[in-house]
Amino acid sequence: MLKSVLRQTIIDQQKILDFQQQYVPRDIALESILQSEEIVVLSGIRRCGKSTILTRLSKIVDSEFLYINFDDIRFSDFSQENFQHIYEIIGELFGSDAPVILLLDEIQNIPGWERWLNNLHTFKIKTIVTGSNASVLSSELSTYLTGRHKTIRIHPLSFREYLRHYSIAVANPEFISSTQKGEIIRYLRKYLEEGGFPAVIRSGDISLSEQYLTDIIYRDIVSRFGIREIKELKDLTVYLISNAGRMISYKTLAEITGLKSVSTIKNYLDYLEHAFLLFRIAPLHYSLKGTSRASHKIYAGDLSFIQSAGFHLTEDLGQRIENLIFLELLRRYQEIYYYSGSGGCDFLVKRNQVVEEAIQVSYSLNDQKTPDREVKGLVEAMKRFNVKKGLILTFEDEELFDISNIGISVVPIWKWLLTVP
C-alpha cells in the first residue's frame, strides 16, 4: 500500500468521527477506558456499537487522536512496512512530540497487528482497538501482550439501554406507576423481537439482522477459515438459532446438516461462538471431566437472530425470554452453567468457585403443572450446589415463598433486567 494512499485513507476516515449518529449512552465507563495504561480491546459481535463507542471516546478525549478502520477495502494491500508509515503520518499530522491516542477498528484483519500493538505500548502510545473475532484476539493477545492489555466485552444494547433509546429511565423499578409498568412491558415485547443491534432499533428494520447474520458467516467464518461447505454451515447456524435454549448433540447435528464429521461440527460451533453469533453453556458437574463431556445448551448472540431464523414472537416467547435472560447473565457474569438433574434448572451462576445463584425461567406460573416442575428443579439444584439464592423469572408474576426452608423469589423479568446487580 503506497504511503500516499494510506495517508489519504486515514484522513478520509477522520470524517467518520464527525458524523453525528444518534447515540444511546451505554453502561460502559468511557473515562476508565481513556485512563487505562494498558491497551484496551473492545471485543464483540459486528454492528453491536464498538465503532460508535470509539466515536464517543474521540469526543471526550483531551489529547489528539487518530482513527483507523482496518475493515476499509483500501487496506487489502496493507503490508508490514505500512506500520512504519503510520508512525510517520502521525508525526506529519500532529508533530513528533504530540500525545496521540490511536483508535483502531477491526485491527485483527491485518497480519502482524499484535506485534505492532506491542511496539505501540512500548513507546507509550495510548491505543484502543476493536475486534469481532474472539479467537483471533484472545490467542494473539495472550501470546504477545500478556499483562499489557485488558479486554472489555461489548454487547448489543441491553434492555436498560434499549429503553434509554426511547428516553425511558427507571430510577427504581420497585417504585413505578401502573402506566409506566405497562409501557415497559410493551417495549419489552418489542425488544424480544427486535433485539439490541443499534441500527435495527433506529430503523425498525428487522431484516438488517438477517443481513448481519449473513455478513458475519461470510466475513468472519467462511473467508477467515476457508470453509467450503457454506450451505451446510448456514443450515447449521439457522438450526441452532431456532433451537435456542435447547440441548444439542453433535452427532444429531451432523446427521441433520449432512456434515458427516462430528469434529467438523465442533469446529464450526467454535467458529460461530468466536464470532459471537452463538453461545454454548455446559451443565455444571463437580468434575471438570463431566462438565466438558456433557451436552451443551445453545443461545443466539442477539434476540433478532431468532426472528431472522423465521420464528415469530407468538410462537416462541418462552424461548426468547430464556435467551434474553442468558444474554443479560452474560453481561453480568463470566461463568454460566445449567443443571441437568431430574428436575433441571435453566441457569447456575458461578463466581470465585462458588455457585451464587440458581435461576429458572418460565413465561408464567399460572399453569398448575408449571410451578411444581420449575420449583422442583430449582430446589434440587440449590441443594446439590448449596446455593442460598433461588430465583424464578417470569413475564409478570411476582411473589416470595419457602420450600423446605429454602427461600425462592419470583420476579418479573422486566424488573430483574432493570435492577442493577
C-alpha positions as CSV (number, residue, x, y, z in Angstrom):
1,M,0.0,0.0,0.0
2,L,1.5,3.3,-1.1
3,K,2.2,5.7,1.8
4,S,0.3,8.4,0.0
5,V,-2.8,6.2,-0.4
6,L,-2.5,5.2,3.3
7,R,-2.3,8.8,4.4
8,Q,-5.3,9.8,2.3
9,T,-7.3,6.8,3.5
10,I,-6.6,7.8,7.2
11,I,-7.5,11.4,6.5
12,D,-10.8,10.3,4.8
13,Q,-11.6,8.2,7.8
14,Q,-11.4,11.0,10.3
15,K,-14.6,12.4,8.8
16,I,-16.4,9.3,10.1
17,L,-15.9,10.6,13.6
18,D,-17.6,13.9,12.6
19,F,-20.8,12.2,11.6
20,Q,-23.2,12.8,14.4
21,Q,-25.0,9.5,14.6
22,Q,-27.8,9.1,17.2
23,Y,-26.0,7.7,20.3
24,V,-27.6,5.8,23.1
25,P,-25.5,6.2,26.3
26,R,-24.1,2.8,27.1
27,D,-23.5,1.3,30.5
28,I,-19.7,1.5,29.9
29,A,-17.3,3.6,31.8
30,L,-15.7,5.6,29.0
31,E,-13.4,7.6,31.2
32,S,-11.9,4.5,32.7
33,I,-11.1,3.3,29.1
34,L,-9.2,6.5,28.5
35,Q,-7.4,6.4,31.8
36,S,-6.2,2.8,31.4
37,E,-2.4,2.5,30.9
38,E,-3.0,-0.8,29.1
39,I,-4.1,-1.5,25.6
40,V,-7.9,-1.6,25.7
41,V,-9.6,-4.1,23.5
42,L,-13.3,-3.7,22.8
43,S,-14.5,-7.1,21.6
44,G,-17.9,-8.1,20.4
45,I,-20.2,-9.1,17.5
46,R,-20.2,-6.9,14.4
47,R,-22.6,-4.0,14.4
48,C,-23.1,-4.0,18.2
49,G,-21.8,-0.5,18.6
50,K,-18.0,-0.8,19.1
51,S,-17.1,1.8,16.4
52,T,-19.7,4.2,17.9
53,I,-18.0,3.9,21.3
54,L,-14.7,4.9,19.6
55,T,-16.6,7.9,18.2
56,R,-17.8,8.8,21.7
57,L,-14.3,8.4,23.0
58,S,-13.0,10.8,20.4
59,K,-15.4,13.5,21.6
60,I,-14.3,13.4,25.2
61,V,-10.6,12.9,24.9
62,D,-8.3,15.8,25.8
63,S,-5.4,14.9,23.6
64,E,-5.1,14.4,19.8
65,F,-6.4,11.1,18.4
66,L,-6.2,9.2,15.2
67,Y,-9.0,6.8,14.0
68,I,-8.1,4.0,11.6
69,N,-10.7,1.5,10.3
70,F,-8.8,-1.6,9.0
71,D,-12.1,-3.0,7.6
72,D,-11.8,-0.5,4.8
73,I,-11.3,-2.2,1.4
74,R,-8.3,0.0,0.7
75,F,-6.3,-1.8,3.4
76,S,-6.3,-5.0,1.4
77,D,-2.8,-4.1,0.1
78,F,-1.5,-3.2,3.6
79,S,2.0,-4.5,4.3
80,Q,4.3,-4.6,7.2
81,E,6.2,-1.5,6.2
82,N,2.9,0.4,6.3
83,F,3.1,0.2,10.1
84,Q,6.2,2.4,10.0
85,H,4.3,4.7,7.6
86,I,1.6,5.2,10.2
87,Y,4.2,6.4,12.7
88,E,5.4,8.9,10.1
89,I,1.9,10.0,9.3
90,I,1.2,10.7,13.0
91,G,4.3,12.9,13.0
92,E,3.2,14.7,9.9
93,L,-0.3,15.4,11.2
94,F,0.4,16.1,14.8
95,G,4.1,16.7,15.3
96,S,6.6,14.3,16.7
97,D,6.1,15.1,20.4
98,A,2.3,15.5,20.5
99,P,0.5,12.9,22.7
100,V,-1.8,10.9,20.3
101,I,-4.4,8.3,21.1
102,L,-4.9,5.7,18.4
103,L,-8.4,4.3,17.9
104,L,-8.1,1.2,15.8
105,D,-11.1,-0.6,14.3
106,E,-11.1,-4.3,13.4
107,I,-7.3,-4.5,13.6
108,Q,-7.3,-8.3,13.6
109,N,-7.7,-8.1,9.7
110,I,-4.0,-7.1,9.4
111,P,-1.2,-9.6,9.6
112,G,1.3,-8.7,12.3
113,W,-1.0,-6.4,14.2
114,E,-0.2,-7.9,17.6
115,R,3.5,-7.2,17.3
116,W,2.7,-3.6,16.2
117,L,0.4,-3.1,19.2
118,N,3.3,-4.4,21.4
119,N,5.6,-1.7,19.9
120,L,2.9,1.0,20.5
121,H,2.7,0.0,24.1
122,T,6.5,0.0,24.4
123,F,6.6,3.6,23.1
124,K,3.7,4.5,25.4
125,I,1.3,5.4,22.7
126,K,-2.2,5.0,24.1
127,T,-4.1,2.5,22.0
128,I,-7.8,1.4,21.9
129,V,-8.7,-1.3,19.5
130,T,-11.9,-3.2,18.4
131,G,-12.3,-6.7,17.1
132,S,-15.1,-9.0,16.0
133,N,-13.5,-12.4,16.5
134,A,-12.8,-13.6,20.0
135,S,-10.4,-16.4,19.0
136,V,-8.1,-14.3,16.9
137,L,-8.0,-11.5,19.5
138,S,-7.5,-13.7,22.6
139,S,-4.9,-16.1,21.2
140,E,-2.7,-13.4,19.7
141,L,-3.1,-11.0,22.6
142,S,-2.2,-13.7,25.2
143,T,0.9,-14.6,23.2
144,Y,2.3,-11.2,22.5
145,L,0.6,-8.8,25.0
146,T,0.3,-10.7,28.3
147,G,-0.2,-8.3,31.1
148,R,-0.3,-5.3,28.6
149,H,-4.0,-5.3,27.6
150,K,-7.4,-5.6,29.1
151,T,-10.5,-6.8,27.1
152,I,-13.9,-5.2,27.5
153,R,-16.8,-7.2,26.0
154,I,-19.3,-5.1,24.1
155,H,-22.8,-6.5,23.6
156,P,-25.8,-5.3,21.6
157,L,-28.0,-3.0,23.6
158,S,-29.3,-4.3,26.9
159,F,-33.0,-3.8,27.8
160,R,-32.0,-0.9,30.0
161,E,-30.1,0.7,27.2
162,Y,-32.9,-0.1,24.8
163,L,-35.4,1.9,27.0
164,R,-32.8,4.7,27.1
165,H,-33.1,4.9,23.3
166,Y,-36.8,5.7,23.8
167,S,-36.0,8.2,26.6
168,I,-37.4,5.9,29.3
169,A,-35.5,6.0,32.5
170,V,-36.3,3.9,35.5
171,A,-34.5,5.0,38.7
172,N,-36.0,2.3,40.9
173,P,-38.1,-0.5,39.4
174,E,-39.8,-1.1,42.8
175,F,-41.5,2.3,42.6
176,I,-43.2,2.9,39.2
177,S,-46.8,3.6,38.3
178,S,-49.1,1.1,36.6
179,T,-49.0,3.2,33.4
180,Q,-45.2,3.2,33.3
181,K,-45.1,-0.6,34.1
182,G,-47.5,-1.1,31.1
183,E,-45.2,1.0,28.9
184,I,-42.2,-1.0,30.0
185,I,-43.9,-4.3,29.2
186,R,-44.9,-3.0,25.8
187,Y,-41.3,-2.2,25.0
188,L,-40.1,-5.5,26.4
189,R,-42.3,-7.4,23.9
190,K,-40.8,-5.2,21.1
191,Y,-37.3,-5.8,22.4
192,L,-37.8,-9.6,22.4
193,E,-38.4,-9.3,18.7
194,E,-36.0,-6.5,17.6
195,G,-33.1,-7.4,19.8
196,G,-30.3,-4.9,20.6
197,F,-28.5,-4.0,17.4
198,P,-28.4,-0.2,17.3
199,A,-29.2,0.2,13.6
200,V,-32.1,-2.3,13.8
201,I,-33.6,-0.3,16.7
202,R,-33.1,3.1,15.0
203,S,-34.6,2.0,11.7
204,G,-37.1,-0.6,12.9
205,D,-35.9,-2.8,10.0
206,I,-35.6,-6.3,11.4
207,S,-34.2,-7.5,8.0
208,L,-30.9,-5.8,8.8
209,S,-30.3,-8.5,11.4
210,E,-30.6,-11.2,8.7
211,Q,-28.0,-9.3,6.7
212,Y,-25.7,-9.1,9.7
213,L,-26.1,-12.9,10.1
214,T,-25.0,-13.5,6.5
215,D,-22.2,-11.0,6.7
216,I,-20.7,-12.5,9.8
217,I,-20.9,-16.0,8.4
218,Y,-19.1,-15.0,5.2
219,R,-16.6,-12.4,6.6
220,D,-15.7,-13.8,10.0
221,I,-16.0,-17.5,9.3
222,V,-16.1,-18.6,5.6
223,S,-13.3,-16.3,4.4
224,R,-11.2,-16.4,7.5
225,F,-11.2,-20.2,7.9
226,G,-11.6,-21.2,4.3
227,I,-14.9,-23.0,4.7
228,R,-16.2,-24.8,1.7
229,E,-19.5,-26.3,3.0
230,I,-21.1,-22.9,3.0
231,K,-24.7,-24.1,2.7
232,E,-24.2,-26.7,5.4
233,L,-22.7,-24.0,7.7
234,K,-25.7,-21.7,7.1
235,D,-28.1,-24.5,7.7
236,L,-26.3,-25.4,10.9
237,T,-26.5,-21.8,12.1
238,V,-30.2,-21.4,11.4
239,Y,-31.0,-24.7,13.1
240,L,-29.0,-23.8,16.2
241,I,-30.6,-20.4,16.4
242,S,-34.1,-21.9,16.0
243,N,-33.3,-24.3,18.9
244,A,-32.0,-21.6,21.3
245,G,-32.2,-22.8,24.9
246,R,-32.3,-26.5,24.0
247,M,-29.6,-29.1,24.5
248,I,-27.6,-30.1,21.4
249,S,-26.0,-33.3,20.3
250,Y,-23.0,-33.1,18.0
251,K,-23.9,-36.4,16.4
252,T,-27.5,-35.3,15.7
253,L,-26.3,-32.0,14.3
254,A,-24.0,-33.9,11.9
255,E,-26.9,-36.1,10.7
256,I,-29.3,-33.1,10.3
257,T,-26.9,-30.9,8.3
258,G,-25.2,-33.6,6.2
259,L,-21.8,-32.8,7.8
260,K,-20.5,-36.3,8.4
261,S,-17.8,-35.5,10.9
262,V,-18.6,-34.7,14.5
263,S,-15.2,-32.9,14.7
264,T,-16.3,-30.6,11.8
265,I,-19.5,-29.8,13.7
266,K,-17.4,-28.9,16.8
267,N,-15.1,-26.7,14.8
268,Y,-18.0,-24.9,13.2
269,L,-19.6,-24.3,16.5
270,D,-16.3,-22.9,17.8
271,Y,-16.2,-20.5,14.8
272,L,-19.8,-19.4,15.4
273,E,-19.1,-18.8,19.0
274,H,-15.8,-16.9,18.4
275,A,-17.8,-14.6,16.0
276,F,-20.3,-14.1,18.9
277,L,-23.2,-15.4,16.7
278,L,-23.9,-18.2,19.2
279,F,-23.0,-19.2,22.8
280,R,-22.9,-22.6,24.5
281,I,-23.2,-23.4,28.1
282,A,-22.5,-26.7,29.8
283,P,-24.2,-28.5,32.7
284,L,-22.3,-28.0,36.0
285,H,-20.7,-31.1,37.4
286,Y,-18.4,-31.4,40.3
287,S,-15.7,-32.8,38.0
288,L,-14.3,-30.8,35.1
289,K,-14.4,-34.0,33.0
290,G,-18.1,-34.4,33.5
291,T,-18.8,-30.8,32.6
292,S,-16.7,-30.9,29.4
293,R,-18.3,-34.2,28.1
294,A,-22.0,-33.4,28.7
295,S,-24.5,-31.9,26.2
296,H,-24.4,-28.1,25.8
297,K,-27.3,-25.7,25.5
298,I,-27.2,-23.1,22.8
299,Y,-28.2,-19.5,22.7
300,A,-28.3,-16.8,20.0
301,G,-26.0,-13.8,20.2
302,D,-28.9,-11.5,19.7
303,L,-32.7,-11.9,20.0
304,S,-33.2,-10.6,16.5
305,F,-31.5,-13.6,15.1
306,I,-34.4,-15.8,16.3
307,Q,-36.7,-13.6,14.2
308,S,-34.3,-13.9,11.3
309,A,-34.4,-17.7,11.5
310,G,-38.1,-17.4,10.7
311,F,-39.7,-17.8,14.1
312,H,-42.5,-15.4,15.2
313,L,-42.9,-13.9,18.7
314,T,-46.1,-15.6,19.5
315,E,-44.7,-19.0,18.6
316,D,-41.6,-18.9,20.8
317,L,-42.0,-16.3,23.5
318,G,-40.7,-18.6,26.2
319,Q,-37.7,-19.4,24.1
320,R,-36.9,-15.8,23.5
321,I,-37.3,-14.9,27.2
322,E,-34.8,-17.6,28.2
323,N,-32.4,-16.4,25.5
324,L,-32.8,-12.8,26.8
325,I,-32.0,-13.9,30.4
326,F,-28.9,-15.7,29.2
327,L,-27.6,-12.6,27.3
328,E,-28.2,-10.5,30.4
329,L,-26.3,-13.0,32.6
330,L,-23.5,-12.9,30.1
331,R,-23.2,-9.2,30.7
332,R,-23.1,-9.6,34.4
333,Y,-21.1,-12.8,35.0
334,Q,-18.4,-14.9,33.4
335,E,-19.3,-18.4,34.4
336,I,-22.8,-19.6,33.5
337,Y,-24.0,-23.2,33.5
338,Y,-27.2,-25.2,33.6
339,Y,-28.3,-28.1,35.9
340,S,-29.2,-31.3,34.2
341,G,-30.7,-33.2,37.2
342,S,-34.1,-34.9,37.1
343,G,-35.9,-31.5,37.5
344,G,-33.4,-29.4,35.6
345,C,-32.5,-25.7,36.3
346,D,-32.0,-23.2,33.5
347,F,-29.1,-21.3,34.9
348,L,-26.4,-21.6,37.6
349,V,-24.2,-18.6,38.1
350,K,-20.7,-19.3,39.5
351,R,-18.2,-16.8,40.8
352,N,-14.9,-17.5,42.6
353,Q,-15.5,-21.2,42.5
354,V,-18.9,-20.8,44.3
355,V,-22.4,-21.2,42.8
356,E,-24.0,-17.9,43.9
357,E,-27.4,-18.2,42.3
358,A,-29.8,-20.7,40.7
359,I,-32.3,-19.3,38.1
360,Q,-35.4,-20.8,36.5
361,V,-37.1,-19.0,33.6
362,S,-40.8,-19.5,32.9
363,Y,-43.3,-17.3,31.0
364,S,-45.9,-17.8,33.7
365,L,-46.6,-19.9,36.8
366,N,-50.4,-19.9,36.3
367,D,-50.3,-23.4,34.7
368,Q,-50.7,-25.7,37.7
369,K,-48.0,-28.1,36.4
370,T,-45.5,-25.4,35.7
371,P,-44.8,-24.2,39.3
372,D,-44.2,-27.8,40.5
373,R,-41.8,-28.5,37.7
374,E,-39.9,-25.3,37.9
375,V,-39.7,-25.3,41.7
376,K,-38.6,-29.0,41.9
377,G,-35.7,-28.4,39.5
378,L,-34.7,-25.2,41.2
379,V,-34.7,-26.7,44.7
380,E,-32.8,-29.8,43.5
381,A,-30.1,-27.6,42.0
382,M,-29.9,-25.4,45.1
383,K,-29.5,-28.4,47.4
384,R,-26.9,-30.0,45.1
385,F,-24.7,-27.0,45.0
386,N,-25.5,-25.4,48.4
387,V,-27.0,-22.3,46.7
388,K,-28.5,-19.7,49.1
389,K,-30.4,-17.7,46.5
390,G,-33.1,-19.1,44.3
391,L,-34.9,-17.1,41.6
392,I,-37.8,-17.8,39.2
393,L,-38.1,-15.2,36.4
394,T,-41.5,-14.8,34.7
395,F,-43.1,-12.3,32.4
396,E,-45.2,-10.7,35.1
397,D,-45.7,-12.9,38.2
398,E,-44.2,-11.8,41.5
399,E,-44.1,-13.5,44.9
400,L,-41.9,-14.9,47.7
401,F,-42.2,-18.3,49.2
402,D,-40.3,-21.0,51.1
403,I,-39.8,-24.7,50.2
404,S,-38.1,-26.9,52.8
405,N,-36.6,-23.7,54.4
406,I,-35.3,-22.6,51.1
407,G,-36.3,-19.1,50.1
408,I,-37.4,-18.6,46.5
409,S,-38.2,-15.3,44.8
410,V,-40.5,-15.0,41.8
411,V,-39.6,-11.8,39.9
412,P,-40.9,-10.3,36.6
413,I,-38.2,-10.3,34.0
414,W,-38.6,-6.6,33.3
415,K,-37.9,-5.7,36.9
416,W,-34.9,-8.1,37.1
417,L,-33.5,-6.6,33.9
418,L,-33.7,-3.0,35.3
419,T,-32.3,-3.9,38.7
420,V,-28.6,-3.1,38.9
421,P,-26.8,-6.2,40.2
